[in-house]
Amino acid sequence: METIYLDHNATSPVRPEVADSARPYLTATFGNPNSIHRFGREARAAVENARREAAALIGAAEPEEIIFTSGGTESDNWALRGVIAAAGGTGHIVTTAIEHPAVLDTCKALEEAGVEITRVPPNGKGRVSAGDVADAIRPDTRLVSVMWANNEVGTVQPVEEIAAICRERGVPFHTDAVQAVGKLPIDVEAAGITLLAATGHKFNGWKGAGFLYVRKGTRLDSLITGGGQEQNLRSGTENVSGIVALGEACRLARVEAPAAAQARAALRDRLENEICERIPDVVVNGDPAHRLPGTSNLGFLGAEGETLLIRLDLEGIAVSTGSACSAGSTEPSHVLLAMALPDAAVKGSLRFSLGWGNTEEDINRVMAVLPEAVERVRAMAPRARTTPDP
Ligand SMILES: Cc1ncc(COP(=O)(O)O)c(C=O)c1O
């Protein structure tokens, strides 16, 4: 059976160009970039090339502001814990209620250690207001952390506006841009962003390689100490092949944008429009005016999202529910709950996330299968609701 992958927000396929670029660093050019001999110098050159590509993609003033990490979770942990540690371990953080657990749970841990946290709620479309963030800033606020785009509903936050407020108030601003890098235009220099987390596997690189952008002059303690790699900020022998793959993914994203984003949004819109036209009682969760190009989170009222996911999986179509991204979780999504959506929209939510490699044919296949699947799943819940809670 032909399989269709519509779960690119969870992870994305490694593009052949990316794999080809990194392959030599798994075989012949296996050197340690910290070695002085030829093998080491070749690996070092490749790592520095990737650093330039990452800097170019996000508009960093200097490549040295890119510090390679193991991915988004480490980058987010480092930004939050590193800023607080540099400030003496105390203070206040402003964040949102819809962050990924990499930020949410780190804030919870910091809270248990005595740091005060304000979690700004979103509106019903998953967007926080820059004014609410501004109102939450206090004299002892050490950091504001707001994600660029939400992984579940795709809502894009007013990050540039928030960054400008933070700059004016002299507070460092961190953004978890894991879902935005490679998909949306980003210019950290123009926006005045202090820290930005990214990971390669969300835009066709591979798992275990990401970076933290650290604006020059930022006060940030190291979390990982040792051999002093990455300008003595993040120790450990570099993941050369992963970093090279990340660099190539950054280059491809830069040269292919914005045409790739437009094509992806058009495909997503076609899918969403056809679903809403052909299947009754479907609601769009998220903000169609401010949304990642490939993401559509839909509430199939009266259906159980998990059951629908399994039915689609049996047909070879991979999507996810609102609870995806938290390994093995079947809890209702904290994002949809924070948006105060009706119960039926939360329970019946499915996320379609499109990316590189998806075609019109994929949408045809989904539309050939989905209407009947929804009907069957709704029929399995005899007392199912077809109207949302008030
Ligand atoms: C918004 C967001 N932040 C952070 C992460 C974690 O990134 P990684 O898987 O590279 O640790 C993810 C991945 O699911 C994400 O979607």
Ligand as a Chemical Component Dictionary entry (heavy atoms), coordinates in Angstrom:
data_LIG
# 
_chem_comp.id                   LIG 
_chem_comp.type                 NON-POLYMER 
_chem_comp.pdbx_formal_charge   0 
_chem_comp.three_letter_code    LIG 
# 
loop_
_chem_comp_atom.comp_id 
_chem_comp_atom.atom_id 
_chem_comp_atom.alt_atom_id 
_chem_comp_atom.type_symbol 
_chem_comp_atom.charge 
_chem_comp_atom.model_Cartn_x 
_chem_comp_atom.model_Cartn_y 
_chem_comp_atom.model_Cartn_z 
_chem_comp_atom.pdbx_ordinal 
LIG C1 C1 C 0 7.622  23.884 19.060 1  
LIG C2 C2 C 0 8.608  22.801 19.395 2  
LIG N1 N1 N 0 9.608  23.063 20.265 3  
LIG C3 C3 C 0 10.526 22.132 20.587 4  
LIG C4 C4 C 0 10.483 20.865 20.047 5  
LIG C5 C5 C 0 11.531 19.865 20.430 6  
LIG O1 O1 O 0 12.506 19.725 19.422 7  
LIG P1 P1 P 0 13.440 18.438 19.352 8  
LIG O2 O2 O 0 12.580 17.318 18.902 9  
LIG O3 O3 O 0 14.507 18.777 18.359 10 
LIG O4 O4 O 0 14.020 18.237 20.717 11 
LIG C6 C6 C 0 9.452  20.543 19.143 12 
LIG C7 C7 C 0 9.361  19.172 18.578 13 
LIG O5 O5 O 0 8.376  18.509 18.614 14 
LIG C8 C8 C 0 8.503  21.536 18.810 15 
LIG O6 O6 O 0 7.501  21.285 17.954 16 
# 
loop_
_chem_comp_bond.comp_id 
_chem_comp_bond.atom_id_1 
_chem_comp_bond.atom_id_2 
_chem_comp_bond.value_order 
_chem_comp_bond.pdbx_ordinal 
LIG C1 C2 SING 1  
LIG C2 N1 SING 2  
LIG C2 C8 DOUB 3  
LIG N1 C3 DOUB 4  
LIG C3 C4 SING 5  
LIG C4 C5 SING 6  
LIG C4 C6 DOUB 7  
LIG C5 O1 SING 8  
LIG O1 P1 SING 9  
LIG P1 O2 DOUB 10 
LIG P1 O3 SING 11 
LIG P1 O4 SING 12 
LIG C6 C7 SING 13 
LIG C6 C8 SING 14 
LIG C7 O5 DOUB 15 
LIG C8 O6 SING 16 
# 
